[in-house]
Amino acid sequence: METTLLAIGTKKGLWMATSTDRKNWTLSQPHHLMSEIPSVGIDTRGGRTRILVGMMDWHWGPTVVYSDDLGATWSEPEQGAIKFAESDETALGRVWQLQPDSEDRPGVVWAGCEPISVWKSTDGGQHFELNRGLWDHPHRSEWGAGFGGAAAHTVIPSPADDTVHVAMSTGGVYRSTDGGQSWEPRNKGISAYFMPDPNPEFGQCVHKIARDSENPQRLYAQNHHGVYRSDDGAETWQSIADGLPADFGFVMLSHPRRGGTAWVIPLKADSERIPPDARLAVHRTDDAGASWTRLDNGLPSGEFNAVLRDAAGVDTADPVGVYFGTRGGSVYASADEGGSFTEVAAHLPDVLCVRAAVVVGSVPAPAP
């Protein structure tokens, strides 16, 4: 039986919700209670479901754990999955992104971390190797920290070739065309209005990027004020913010199959991080940003909580499901690409990440 699995990482643990119709949901008891969960990856390649969790235990520190039985048991390498060498003179802060690669690269999983670094696993996320090309980049000493810390928060490998795009706060977008051996900044057109030079080569505070499913050269970016699209692999960016109630926000999602479709969740401004007019809404484009449609059926008005950059996701069902959680602990699901939403959970801790996938089986309750 196919089940939609919704993994919800929060400030105080991981919850998993399941549904067979994406309207009625069963919420699990918490996993890893009191650990911060900034990242989750659900890897369904090869007919197996592996849930990867980047967790921050306030006693033992950050690590990556995984489950191959939908959360019944969890495994962690004895020496940790991600670890800097002593010669790097730093320590892992958080794992902000866990991104399985494409179907034709089985076993490859990317991680984006704090301090700003990218890691690659070739064994399904059990062990990761530091990407030295980015770590030794001459710009690294000039990259800064956003409110969430200095992190590589987005890693999107191309299914077409060896291109990989990374986004970091703050540093902007970097691109590798040789599988991660070398990296170049690609931010032309993205504003850094808060800097003395508002159009620097790098240093932009890009909150999230996503790749178009039909055109690998097309990307979408939600910036610190600014929504953009690139049609040339991030060589240049152009604004697609017209038609949105605000150009600030954190979320950027793209459709897994249909080109030109993307979702954002605007916030009023960096100084007022609430939905515009306190009316929570998702906005979708079906023409690559030429126009936007407001989607708020089933969402509350009078909402004063933000939605963070990884607190939203899509599944691969038809029609596509859209999911997000707020800093107030509410989680919403749409089974019709945002046409209407139902509340999956309420009163959870601050939601940091949301990921969804269609899996086989049901989620067992964690051991007490």
RARA-V610196 format. One record per residue. RES is the residue in three letters. PSI is psi in degrees with one decimal (none if undefined). Layout:
RES_PSI / RES_PSI
This chain:
MET_131.7 / GLU_136.9 / THR_142.2 / THR_125.0 / LEU_128.9 / LEU_113.8 / ALA_129.5 / ILE_107.0 / GLY_133.5 / THR_-179.2 / LYS_-19.7 / LYS_38.2 / GLY_177.6 / LEU_131.1 / TRP_150.0 / MET_132.1 / ALA_145.3 / THR_152.3 / SER_146.4 / THR_-11.3 / ASP_-1.0 / ARG_19.0 / LYS_-39.9 / ASN_123.6 / TRP_145.8 / THR_123.9 / LEU_132.9 / SER_169.9 / GLN_162.9 / PRO_142.5 / HIS_144.8 / HIS_44.5 / LEU_134.5 / MET_-0.7 / SER_141.2 / GLU_137.3 / ILE_87.6 / PRO_-19.0 / SER_145.8 / VAL_139.6 / GLY_134.4 / ILE_113.5 / ASP_109.0 / THR_14.5 / ARG_146.9 / GLY_17.6 / GLY_8.3 / ARG_145.5 / THR_117.6 / ARG_125.5 / ILE_118.6 / LEU_132.9 / VAL_121.9 / GLY_112.9 / MET_153.1 / MET_101.4 / ASP_126.5 / TRP_-7.5 / HIS_-45.4 / TRP_-13.3 / GLY_-172.6 / PRO_149.5 / THR_178.9 / VAL_127.9 / VAL_160.3 / TYR_157.3 / SER_132.9 / ASP_6.4 / ASP_39.0 / LEU_35.4 / GLY_2.4 / ALA_-38.7 / THR_156.7 / TRP_144.4 / SER_150.2 / GLU_130.1 / PRO_142.6 / GLU_-38.2 / GLN_9.4 / GLY_147.1 / ALA_-31.9 / ILE_120.2 / LYS_126.7 / PHE_151.1 / ALA_153.4 / GLU_-34.4 / SER_-16.2 / ASP_-17.0 / GLU_40.3 / THR_174.1 / ALA_152.8 / LEU_131.5 / GLY_-54.6 / ARG_156.8 / VAL_109.0 / TRP_-12.7 / GLN_133.5 / LEU_110.5 / GLN_104.9 / PRO_143.0 / ASP_-168.3 / SER_171.2 / GLU_-34.3 / ASP_8.0 / ARG_63.4 / PRO_140.1 / GLY_-17.3 / VAL_125.1 / VAL_135.7 / TRP_147.5 / ALA_137.6 / GLY_131.5 / CYS_169.0 / GLU_127.9 / PRO_165.2 / ILE_111.0 / SER_153.3 / VAL_139.1 / TRP_152.2 / LYS_132.5 / SER_141.5 / THR_7.3 / ASP_35.4 / GLY_15.8 / GLY_12.2 / GLN_-35.8 / HIS_139.3 / PHE_148.7 / GLU_135.1 / LEU_133.4 / ASN_104.6 / ARG_-27.5 / GLY_-42.4 / LEU_-39.1 / TRP_-37.0 / ASP_12.4 / HIS_137.2 / PRO_-17.3 / HIS_-13.3 / ARG_-38.6 / SER_-16.0 / GLU_-5.8 / TRP_144.4 / GLY_-169.3 / ALA_130.6 / GLY_-171.3 / PHE_-31.1 / GLY_0.1 / GLY_171.8 / ALA_102.8 / ALA_143.7 / ALA_104.8 / HIS_-8.5 / THR_129.6 / VAL_117.6 / ILE_100.0 / PRO_145.5 / SER_137.6 / PRO_-10.4 / ALA_-30.7 / ASP_-157.6 / ASP_14.6 / THR_137.3 / VAL_132.5 / HIS_139.8 / VAL_141.0 / ALA_142.0 / MET_151.5 / SER_114.9 / THR_141.5 / GLY_-31.8 / GLY_-151.7 / VAL_133.6 / TYR_148.0 / ARG_137.7 / SER_135.6 / THR_6.1 / ASP_36.4 / GLY_13.3 / GLY_4.5 / GLN_-36.8 / SER_153.9 / TRP_143.0 / GLU_141.9 / PRO_142.3 / ARG_83.0 / ASN_12.2 / LYS_117.5 / GLY_-15.8 / ILE_125.3 / SER_139.8 / ALA_66.6 / TYR_-19.7 / PHE_-2.4 / MET_158.8 / PRO_-42.8 / ASP_110.2 / PRO_-4.9 / ASN_59.5 / PRO_166.8 / GLU_-35.9 / PHE_170.8 / GLY_-2.0 / GLN_151.7 / CYS_77.4 / VAL_125.3 / HIS_-34.4 / LYS_144.4 / ILE_157.4 / ALA_149.9 / ARG_139.4 / ASP_141.5 / SER_-25.1 / GLU_-29.8 / ASN_101.6 / PRO_-17.7 / GLN_-10.9 / ARG_128.6 / LEU_157.7 / TYR_144.6 / ALA_134.3 / GLN_115.6 / ASN_172.1 / HIS_86.9 / HIS_101.0 / GLY_132.1 / VAL_129.3 / TYR_162.5 / ARG_142.8 / SER_138.1 / ASP_5.5 / ASP_40.9 / GLY_23.0 / ALA_10.4 / GLU_-43.1 / THR_154.2 / TRP_146.5 / GLN_147.8 / SER_137.5 / ILE_29.5 / ALA_-15.9 / ASP_133.5 / GLY_-10.2 / LEU_152.2 / PRO_-16.7 / ALA_153.0 / ASP_6.9 / PHE_152.7 / GLY_-176.4 / PHE_-26.9 / VAL_139.3 / MET_118.4 / LEU_147.3 / SER_155.2 / HIS_138.2 / PRO_-13.7 / ARG_-31.1 / ARG_117.6 / GLY_149.1 / GLY_-5.8 / THR_129.1 / ALA_160.7 / TRP_143.5 / VAL_162.7 / ILE_93.3 / PRO_148.7 / LEU_158.8 / LYS_-50.0 / ALA_167.1 / ASP_-27.3 / SER_-6.0 / GLU_80.2 / ARG_69.0 / ILE_159.9 / PRO_143.7 / PRO_128.2 / ASP_21.2 / ALA_27.4 / ARG_104.6 / LEU_130.3 / ALA_147.6 / VAL_144.9 / HIS_132.5 / ARG_138.9 / THR_141.3 / ASP_7.3 / ASP_39.9 / ALA_29.1 / GLY_0.8 / ALA_-30.0 / SER_160.6 / TRP_145.6 / THR_127.5 / ARG_132.9 / LEU_111.0 / ASP_11.7 / ASN_118.1 / GLY_-6.3 / LEU_149.4 / PRO_150.0 / SER_167.0 / GLY_34.3 / GLU_127.0 / PHE_16.4 / ASN_146.5 / ALA_164.9 / VAL_121.0 / LEU_169.4 / ARG_-33.7 / ASP_8.9 / ALA_34.3 / ALA_149.9 / GLY_171.6 / VAL_158.9 / ASP_-169.1 / THR_14.1 / ALA_174.2 / ASP_113.5 / PRO_161.9 / VAL_140.3 / GLY_142.1 / VAL_134.0 / TYR_145.6 / PHE_159.6 / GLY_153.2 / THR_166.8 / ARG_-10.9 / GLY_1.6 / GLY_13.6 / SER_143.7 / VAL_132.8 / TYR_148.5 / ALA_141.7 / SER_130.1 / ALA_2.1 / ASP_43.7 / GLU_24.3 / GLY_-1.6 / GLY_-35.4 / SER_151.6 / PHE_149.0 / THR_151.6 / GLU_123.6 / VAL_-40.1 / ALA_153.8 / ALA_156.3 / HIS_22.7 / LEU_168.1 / PRO_170.2 / ASP_117.1 / VAL_124.2 / LEU_-34.2 / CYS_149.3 / VAL_130.2 / ARG_145.0 / ALA_149.4 / ALA_153.7 / VAL_122.1 / VAL_170.5 / VAL_126.2 / GLY_-177.5 / SER_159.6 / VAL_119.6 / PRO_156.3 / ALA_140.5 / PRO_152.9 / ALA_141.8 / PRO_none
